[in-house]
Amino acid sequence: MEAFYQGYYGPNNAVMALVGDLAPAEVFAKVEKYFGALPSRPVPPFTDISEGLNPAERTLEQTDLLARVPAIAIGYKMPARGSRDHVPAAVLGDLLLNGEASRLYQGLVKGKELLLQVQGGMNWPLGDAWTFNGPTLMVMFALYKPTTSAKGVAEAIQEEIRRIAREGIPRLTSLASRRRCAPISSTASSCPSFAPTPSPQPAPRGSAALVNEVPAKLEAVTAADLQRVASTYLTVANRTVVDRKPAAAPAAAQK
């Protein structure tokens, strides 16, 4: 643990984000006062942790003694941050999973009534679609009714995705307009993801100000972009499905 700290927690390998009604001169003076004397350290070489898409679907069944209803988690490997498909994937995640107006909530909670609840998104639950660097997933987590099955739920989710891949998205402009405010609401956590970094990275970042370019990129997403992302990444072969069912209560101990 000490070796890891010494290797990675140097002042020249860190980004500090301050958000609020601040005077820049005062901020820089205090940062210099409290951190200026800390010596820089050699930065460890970057390890390539990139992953390709799944060659075939992966499944796992589990039981849980504390569970009252079954649950399913589906993860799809997503494109790298900063790539051509990154922003469309973020928009598609919102379309499918963001709140009660989302496709999966309307289609499978209210419509077909297969699910009790559904949530998720790109890089969920670790963060959001902007605060990652390396492989990430589009995660869909749902509690489903005991009257159905994990296989049936996975197929119903996949059919909603196929509809988008086939038909595109109507009223895409209103969706992008709604989504464009999200990065601004989490500026403190988003800015470091865009800031320069001294470590060698596969996709170098340039400036924290790049966070302000995200709304325009969201507005530029087209229906064709979403169809491409849905048909490329949200496929059966590229998904991992975990089915967790309530475990049978242990038999009472014999007297």
GUKOLRO-29736 format. One record per residue: x, y, z of N, C-alpha, C in turn. Coordinates in steps of 0.1 Angstrom, whole numbers, padded with zeros to 4 digits, always signed. Atoms other than C-alpha are relative to their C-alpha. Example, Ala and Ser with C-alpha at 12.3 -4.5 7.8 and 13.67 -1.06 7.14 Angstrom:
<recs>
+0009-0012+0000+0123-0045+0078+0009+0012+0000 -0009-0011+0000+0137-0011+0071-0008+0011+0008 
</recs>
This chain:
<recs>
+0008-0012+0000+0000+0000+0000+0009+0013+0000 -0009-0011-0001+0028+0024+0009+0007+0002-0014 -0007-0001+0013+0046+0016-0024-0010+0006-0011 +0010-0005+0010+0014+0023-0044-0002+0015+0003 +0002-0014-0003+0009+0056-0026+0012+0009-0005 -0012-0007+0004+0045+0067-0032+0001+0001-0015 -0001+0000+0015+0042+0057-0069-0010+0009-0007 +0010-0007+0008+0009+0073-0078-0006+0013+0006 +0006-0012-0007+0000+0100-0052+0010+0011+0001 -0009-0012+0000+0026+0126-0062-0008+0012-0005 +0007-0012+0004+0016+0162-0067+0000+0003-0015 -0001-0002+0015+0026+0161-0104-0009-0011-0007 +0009+0010+0006+0001+0132-0109-0014+0001+0006 +0013-0003-0006-0030+0148-0094-0006+0012-0006 +0008-0012+0005-0057+0172-0105-0009+0004+0011 +0008-0006-0010-0075+0195-0081-0011+0009-0007 +0011-0008+0006-0110+0209-0090-0007+0008+0011 +0007-0008-0010-0125+0238-0071-0011+0008-0008 +0012-0005+0007-0160+0250-0081-0007+0010+0010 +0007-0009-0009-0178+0280-0067+0003+0015-0003 -0002-0014+0002-0177+0318-0063+0014+0003+0006 -0014-0001-0004-0139+0319-0060+0008+0011-0007 -0009-0010+0006-0112+0345-0066+0012-0008-0004 -0011+0008+0005-0086+0328-0088+0014+0003+0007 -0012-0004-0006-0057+0348-0073+0001-0006+0014 +0000+0005-0013-0067+0337-0038+0002-0015+0000 -0001+0014+0002-0071+0301-0049+0015-0004-0003 -0013+0004+0004-0037+0299-0065+0010+0003+0011 -0009-0003-0011-0020+0316-0035-0001-0011+0011 +0002+0010-0010-0035+0290-0011+0005-0014-0005 -0005+0013+0006-0027+0260-0034+0015+0001+0001 -0014-0001-0001+0009+0273-0035+0005-0001+0014 -0004+0000-0015+0010+0278+0003+0000-0015+0005 +0002+0013-0006-0003+0243+0011+0006-0012-0008 -0005+0011+0008+0010+0222-0018+0013+0003-0007 -0011-0004+0008+0038+0242-0034+0014-0007+0004 -0013+0005-0005+0066+0227-0013+0001-0015-0002 -0001+0014+0002+0057+0191-0021+0008-0004-0012 -0008+0003+0012+0083+0175-0044-0007-0009-0010 +0006+0009+0010+0073+0159-0076+0007-0014+0001 -0005+0014+0000+0078+0121-0081+0000-0006-0014 +0001+0007+0013+0086+0098-0110-0014-0006-0002 +0013+0005+0002+0053+0089-0126+0001-0014-0006 -0001+0014+0005+0048+0051-0132-0005+0000-0015 +0004+0001+0014+0044+0041-0169-0015-0005+0000 +0014+0004+0001+0008+0037-0180-0001-0014-0005 +0002+0014+0003-0005+0002-0182-0012-0001-0010 +0011+0001+0010-0027-0006-0213-0010-0010+0006 +0011+0008-0006-0060-0019-0198-0012+0000-0010 +0011+0000+0010-0080-0016-0230-0005-0014-0003 +0006+0013+0003-0104-0044-0239-0008+0001-0013 +0008+0001+0012-0121-0055-0270-0014-0004+0004 +0014+0005-0003-0158-0064-0272+0000-0015+0002 +0002+0014-0002-0170-0097-0260-0002-0008-0013 +0002+0008+0012-0167-0125-0286-0013-0008+0001 +0012+0008-0002-0197-0143-0271-0006+0004+0014 +0007-0003-0012-0223-0137-0244+0005-0008+0012 -0004+0007-0012-0214-0145-0208-0012+0001+0010 +0011+0001-0010-0239-0156-0181+0005-0005+0013 -0003+0005-0014-0238-0162-0144-0012+0000+0008 +0011+0001-0010-0264-0174-0119+0005+0000+0014 -0004+0000-0014-0262-0166-0082-0013+0000+0008 +0011+0000-0010-0284-0169-0051+0004+0010+0011 -0002-0010-0010-0288-0144-0023-0009-0002+0011 +0009+0003-0012-0301-0152+0012-0008+0012+0004 +0007-0012-0005-0311-0116+0018-0010+0005-0010 +0008-0005+0010-0329-0111-0015-0015-0004+0002 +0014+0003+0000-0367-0109-0016-0006-0003-0014 +0005+0002+0013-0372-0108-0053+0012-0002-0009 -0012+0002+0008-0349-0118-0082+0004+0013-0007 -0005-0012+0006-0327-0093-0099+0009-0004-0012 -0008+0002+0011-0308-0091-0132+0009+0012-0002 -0009-0011+0004-0277-0071-0142+0006-0004-0013 -0006+0002+0013-0266-0068-0178+0010+0011-0003 -0010-0010+0004-0234-0051-0188+0005-0002-0014 -0005+0000+0014-0223-0042-0223+0013+0008+0000 -0013-0007+0002-0187-0032-0231-0002+0012-0009 +0002-0012+0007-0186+0004-0242+0012+0006-0007 -0012-0006+0007-0164+0025-0265+0008+0009+0010 -0009-0008-0008-0134+0044-0251-0005+0015+0001 +0003-0014-0002-0138+0079-0237+0008+0008-0010 -0006-0009+0011-0132+0105-0264+0000-0006-0014 +0002+0006+0013-0139+0081-0292-0012+0005-0007 +0012-0005+0008-0164+0087-0320-0013-0004+0006 +0012+0005-0005-0190+0067-0302-0003+0003+0014 +0001-0002-0014-0185+0079-0267-0013+0008+0003 +0011-0009-0003-0210+0108-0267-0014-0006-0004 +0012+0007+0004-0237+0089-0287-0004-0011+0010 +0003+0011-0009-0234+0060-0262-0005+0006+0013 +0005-0007-0012-0239+0085-0233-0015+0004-0002 +0014-0004+0003-0271+0098-0249-0009-0013-0001 +0008+0013+0001-0283+0062-0257-0003-0005+0014 +0002+0004-0014-0278+0053-0220-0011+0007+0007 +0011-0008-0006-0300+0082-0209-0013-0004-0006 +0012+0003+0006-0326+0073-0234-0006-0013+0005 +0005+0013-0005-0328+0037-0222-0003+0000+0015 +0000+0003-0014-0324+0042-0185-0002+0012+0010 +0000-0012-0009-0327+0078-0172-0014+0003+0004 +0012-0005-0006-0358+0080-0151-0013-0007-0005 +0013+0006+0003-0395+0071-0155-0004+0002-0015 +0003-0002+0014-0396+0085-0191+0009-0008-0009 -0009+0008+0009-0369+0061-0203-0007-0011-0007 +0006+0011+0008-0375+0034-0228-0002-0013+0008 +0001+0013-0008-0369+0005-0204-0010+0001+0011 +0011-0002-0011-0391+0020-0176-0014-0001-0007 +0013-0001+0007-0419+0028-0200-0004-0014-0006 +0004+0013+0007-0417-0005-0219-0001-0012+0009 -0001+0012-0007-0409-0030-0192-0005+0001+0014 +0006-0001-0013-0420-0016-0159-0015+0004-0001 +0014-0004+0002-0452+0002-0170-0007-0008-0011 +0007+0007+0011-0459-0015-0203-0002-0014+0002 +0001+0015-0002-0452-0052-0201-0001-0005+0014 +0000+0003-0014-0450-0051-0163+0008-0012+0003 -0009+0011-0003-0421-0075-0163+0009+0004+0012 -0010-0004-0009-0399-0054-0140-0007+0008+0012 +0004-0008-0012-0404-0038-0105+0007+0014-0001 -0008-0013+0002-0377-0012-0112+0012-0003-0009 -0012+0002+0009-0348-0006-0136+0008+0013+0001 -0009-0012-0001-0318+0017-0134+0013-0004-0006 -0013+0003+0006-0283+0020-0148+0004+0012-0009 -0006-0009+0009-0264+0038-0175+0014-0003-0003 -0014+0002+0003-0229+0042-0189+0009+0004+0012 -0009-0002-0012-0203+0038-0162-0007-0001+0013 +0008+0001-0013-0230+0032-0136+0004-0013+0007 +0002-0011-0010-0228+0029-0106+0013+0007+0004 -0012-0006-0004-0192+0040-0105+0001+0015-0002 +0000-0014+0003-0198+0074-0119-0010+0003-0011 +0008-0003+0012-0212+0089-0151+0007-0002-0013 -0006+0003+0013-0205+0088-0188+0012+0008-0003 -0011-0009+0003-0178+0115-0185+0012-0003+0010 -0010+0001-0010-0158+0104-0154+0006-0014+0000 -0007+0013+0000-0139+0073-0165+0011+0001-0010 -0012+0000+0009-0106+0065-0182+0004-0014+0000 -0003+0015+0001-0103+0029-0194-0013-0007-0004 +0012+0007+0004-0128+0002-0201-0012+0003+0009 +0012-0001-0008-0164+0007-0189-0011-0007-0006 +0011+0008+0004-0198-0008-0192-0013+0009-0001 +0014-0005-0001-0234+0002-0200-0007-0011+0009 +0006+0009-0010-0251-0014-0170-0015+0002+0001 +0015+0000-0002-0288-0023-0167-0003-0009+0011 +0003+0008-0012-0299-0034-0133-0015+0001+0002 +0014+0000-0002-0335-0045-0127-0004-0010+0010 +0007+0010-0008-0356-0062-0101-0012-0005-0009 +0011+0005+0009-0380-0085-0120-0010-0009+0008 +0010+0008-0007-0412-0103-0110+0002-0015-0001 -0003+0014+0000-0410-0139-0100-0009-0008-0010 +0009+0007+0010-0437-0147-0126+0007+0000-0014 -0007+0000+0013-0411-0141-0154+0014-0007+0003 -0013+0006-0002-0375-0152-0158+0011+0009-0005 -0011-0008+0004-0341-0137-0163+0002-0001-0015 -0001+0002+0014-0340-0151-0198-0011+0009-0007 +0010-0008+0006-0373-0134-0206+0002+0015+0001 -0003-0014-0002-0362-0101-0191+0011+0004-0009 -0012-0004+0009-0329-0101-0210-0005+0001-0015 +0005-0001+0014-0348-0108-0243-0009+0012-0002 +0008-0012+0001-0373-0080-0236+0008+0012-0001 -0009-0012+0000-0345-0055-0229+0007+0000-0014 -0007+0000+0013-0327-0067-0261-0010+0004-0011 +0010-0004+0010-0359-0062-0281-0002+0015+0000 +0000-0015-0001-0361-0025-0269+0012+0006-0007 -0013-0005+0006-0325-0021-0281-0001-0002-0015 +0002+0003+0015-0333-0038-0315-0009+0011-0006 +0010-0010+0006-0362-0013-0320+0008+0013-0003 -0007-0012+0003-0338+0016-0317+0010-0002-0011 -0009+0003+0011-0313-0001-0340-0007+0000-0013 +0008+0001+0012-0340-0006-0366-0007+0013-0004 +0009-0011+0003-0362+0025-0363+0006+0013+0004 -0005-0013-0005-0340+0052-0347-0008+0006+0011 +0007-0006-0012-0353+0077-0322-0008+0013-0005 +0007-0012+0003-0381+0102-0328+0003+0011+0010 -0001-0012-0009-0379+0137-0313+0014+0000+0007 -0014+0001-0005-0341+0133-0308+0005+0014+0005 -0005-0013-0004-0336+0171-0305-0004+0003+0015 +0005-0002-0014-0357+0173-0273+0008-0008+0010 -0008+0009-0009-0337+0144-0258+0014+0006+0002 -0013-0006-0002-0304+0161-0265+0000+0012+0008 +0001-0013-0008-0316+0194-0251-0001-0003+0015 +0001+0004-0014-0326+0177-0219+0013-0005+0006 -0012+0007-0004-0293+0158-0217+0012+0010+0001 -0011-0009+0001-0271+0188-0224+0004+0007+0013 -0002-0006-0012-0274+0202-0189+0007-0009+0010 -0006+0009-0010-0261+0171-0171+0014+0002+0004 -0014-0002-0004-0224+0177-0173+0003+0013+0008 -0002-0012-0007-0227+0212-0160-0004-0001+0015 +0004+0002-0014-0245+0200-0129+0010-0008+0008 -0010+0007-0007-0215+0179-0120+0014+0005-0003 -0013-0006+0005-0187+0203-0129+0012-0005+0009 -0011+0003-0009-0166+0195-0098+0006-0014-0003 -0006+0014+0002-0163+0158-0107+0004-0001-0015 -0002+0002+0014-0163+0163-0145+0013+0007-0004 -0011-0007+0004-0135+0189-0148+0013-0008+0000 -0012+0008-0001-0107+0166-0136+0002-0010-0011 -0001+0010+0011-0116+0141-0163+0005+0006-0013 -0004-0006+0012-0108+0166-0190+0013+0008+0002 -0012-0007-0003-0078+0182-0173+0013-0007-0006 -0013+0006+0004-0042+0177-0185+0005-0010+0010 -0006+0010-0009-0024+0147-0170+0015-0002-0004 -0014+0002+0003+0013+0141-0167+0003-0015-0004 -0002+0014+0004+0009+0103-0171-0002-0002-0014 +0003+0004+0013+0011+0088-0205-0013-0007-0001 +0014+0005+0001-0025+0081-0215-0003-0004-0015 +0004+0003+0014-0040+0064-0246-0008+0011-0007 +0008-0011+0006-0063+0094-0251+0003+0012+0009 -0004-0011-0009-0046+0125-0236-0011+0010+0001 +0009-0011-0002-0067+0152-0221+0007+0013-0001 -0007-0012+0002-0060+0188-0227-0003+0011+0009 +0003-0012-0008-0079+0213-0206-0014-0003+0007 +0012+0001-0007-0106+0213-0179-0012+0008-0007 +0010-0008+0007-0124+0239-0201-0007-0009-0011 +0006+0009+0010-0132+0210-0225-0014-0005+0004 +0013+0004-0005-0161+0202-0202-0011+0009-0006 +0010-0009+0005-0179+0232-0217-0004-0003-0015 +0003+0004+0014-0178+0216-0252-0010-0012+0000 +0009+0012-0001-0199+0186-0240-0014+0003-0005 +0013-0003+0005-0233+0203-0246-0001+0000-0015 +0000-0001+0014-0225+0211-0282+0001-0014-0006 -0001+0013+0005-0214+0175-0287-0012-0008+0001 +0013+0007-0002-0246+0162-0273-0010+0004-0010 +0009-0005+0010-0266+0184-0296+0003-0005-0014 -0004+0005+0014-0247+0170-0326-0003-0014-0002 +0003+0015+0002-0257+0134-0319-0012-0002-0009 +0011+0002+0009-0279+0121-0346-0007-0014+0002 +0006+0013-0002-0304+0092-0348+0008-0011-0006 -0009+0010+0006-0280+0074-0371+0011-0004+0010 -0011+0003-0010-0253+0077-0344-0006-0010+0011 +0005+0009-0010-0276+0060-0319-0003-0013-0005 +0002+0013+0006-0286+0033-0343+0013-0008-0001 -0013+0006+0001-0249+0026-0349+0005-0005+0013 -0005+0005-0014-0240+0024-0312-0009-0011+0005 +0008+0011-0005-0270+0002-0304+0003-0013-0007 -0003+0013+0008-0262-0023-0332+0014-0004+0001 -0014+0003-0001-0224-0022-0325+0003-0006+0014 -0004+0003-0014-0222-0024-0287-0011-0007+0008 +0011+0005-0008-0256-0033-0273-0005-0013-0006 +0003+0012+0007-0256-0068-0288+0000-0012+0010 +0000+0012-0009-0262-0102-0273+0014-0005+0002 -0014+0005-0001-0226-0113-0280+0008+0009+0010 -0009-0009-0008-0212-0082-0262-0006+0002+0014 +0006-0002-0014-0233-0086-0230+0004-0011+0010 -0001+0009-0011-0227-0102-0197-0012+0001+0009 +0013+0001-0007-0258-0113-0178+0002-0007+0014 +0000+0006-0014-0259-0119-0140-0014-0001+0005 +0014+0003-0006-0291-0135-0126+0002-0003+0014 -0001+0002-0014-0294-0133-0089-0014-0003+0006 +0013+0004-0005-0323-0152-0073+0000-0001+0016 +0000+0003-0015-0334-0154-0036+0003-0014+0003 -0004+0014-0004-0319-0184-0019-0011-0006+0009 +0009+0006-0009-0341-0209-0002+0004+0001+0014 -0004-0001-0014-0342-0204+0035+0005-0013+0005 -0005+0012-0005-0321-0229+0053-0010-0008+0009 +0009+0008-0008-0339-0258+0069+0003+0002+0015 -0002-0002-0014-0345-0254+0106+0008-0011+0006 -0008+0011-0006-0320-0272+0127-0008-0010+0008 +0007+0011-0007-0331-0305+0140+0003+0000+0015 -0001+0001-0014-0337-0308+0177+0006-0013+0004 
</recs>
